[in-house]
Amino acid sequence: MKTTVERLDDVTVKLTVEIPPKRVSRAMNEAAKHLAQGVTLPGFRKGKIPRKVLQARLGQDAIVQHAMEDSLGEFYGEALRQEELIAVGNPEIDVKNFDESEGATFEATVQVRPEFEPPDHTGISIVHPDWDVEHVEIEQQIENLRERFAELEEVDRPAQEGDYVTLDLEVRIDGEVLESATVEDALYEIGSGGVTPKLDEELVSVTGGSDFTYVDELPEEYPEHGGEEAEFAVTVKDVREKNLPELDDDFAATASEFETIDELREDVRRTLLRRSVSQAREQLRARVLEAYLARVDIPLPEQMIEAEKDFRRRQVESQAEQFGLDVEQLLLAQGTSQEEWERTVDERAHAAVKAQIVLDELARKLEIQVSGEDLDAEIVRHAVQNNVSPQQIAEVIRQQGSAGALVGDVVRRKSINALVEAAEIDSAPPRELLVDLGILADESEGSDDGDGDEELPTVTAGDADAPKLEVATGAGDIKRAVEEST
């Protein structure tokens, strides 16, 4: 096989491939054997029809067409490997000739990753995002827990904001009762805005046994009648006052596994602190990556961008379907327009594709390695994110042939690790705190939480013998396969 490459632009190449006659002849014979399986002729066993007889029956063009369909993909893939090209989309194939005596020649025009040298990954200076927890946050969490254990006591006085009332509610539109909005013996908190804002206004100062009506618009998101004017008939059966428990040891014992309020407060502090530190560490990774990407200016393959945009569109379509809405209705409920959302999708797709390309090149430059332990950890990570078992993720990977995407996820995560480790970070939480919170493992016990590289490498980014790294053609990861199969 002879191949030549012509670069049409920074991300598009034209690959000219010449196949020797011997291989074309072999492809034609294989095509004839395959076609013979579906042809029945008197005097010949099925699948044993000589090629000349089959050719007389079906015509030479049928065999040639079948041979091209079966073999061009193989020839094309071999040419990519020979030229060390990573295609990021489907090629446009132009067959010049396909002949047993002269051989075959075809041209494949395809988008590839841009060629560039990733810049130095050291010298990035970043201020660590805020990670500490304020006292007021701890007390708010305690107060929320206290609210959960509040008791409602019926009172003989006019209702006020924050009280609860037991009520019956009937909604009429043009005199007809809207059955889907009718409720009985519902416990309602005044000031919650759970029906319409005017209901909260009307409930203030009422007493148990009161009846009243008012006119207001149904919420916009209400099915079928959203935004329509309606009459609300309300019967208040009783008024209840919320009594909060004292913040003492008895409350701690009732509301938690702890015996004292100080122990409960300390547990809340640690829980909030661990969450805050973990979130800040993820934000740090994003900031470091953003700073590094700002050093790189490269052209991006449009096919990769379109694939990423299509995936994001499918995500929103799936979300809308779950809520029984179309995309426009879902976006409206989220406070955005179709045009704004499309702009956001475009921006994020460009950013995601750029990040993938740059991180993959950095991984090859640094010779980042991926171990079996890394892959296991990544499977667990995706299982947690998708709320399924690791075995389900592994099965999806097997069915979808997504091992390359999984390896790509690990490689990029490790590339970001290398960026963070090389960065100058100000105001970071001390390692001792990270160990104490269980975010990092004690050094004496081995590696940390997976942010560092593992031993026992099994794949190295950029290895010629690592085809899994070459199959990634978009900016997504294994999550795509999970969402498409669940």
Buried (B, 14 or more C-beta within 10 A) or exposed (E): EEBEBEEEEBBBBBBBBBBEEEBBBBBBBBBBBBBBEEBEBEEBEEEEBEBEBBBEEBEEEBBBBBBBEBBBEEBBEBBBEBBEBBBBBEBEBEBEEBEBEEBBBBBBBBBBBBEBEBEEBEEBEBEBBEBEBEEEBBBEBBEEBBEEEEEBEEBEEBBBEEBBBBBBBBBBBEEEEBEEBEEEEEEBBBBEEEBBEBBBBBBEEBBBEBEEEBEBBBEEEBEEBEEEEBBBBBBBBBBBBEEEBEBEBEBBBEBBEBEEBEBBBEBBBBBBBBEBBBEBBEBBBEBBBEBBBEEBEBBBBBBBBBBBBBBBBEBBEEEBEEEEBEBEEBBBEEEBEEEEBBEEBBEBBBBBBBBBBBBBBBBBBBEBBBBEBBBEBBBBBBBEEBEBEBEBBBEBBEEBEBBBBBBBBBBBBBBBBBBBBBBEBEEBBEEEBBBBBEBBBEEEEEBBEBBEBBEEBBBBBBBEEBEBBBBBBBBBBBBBBBBEEE
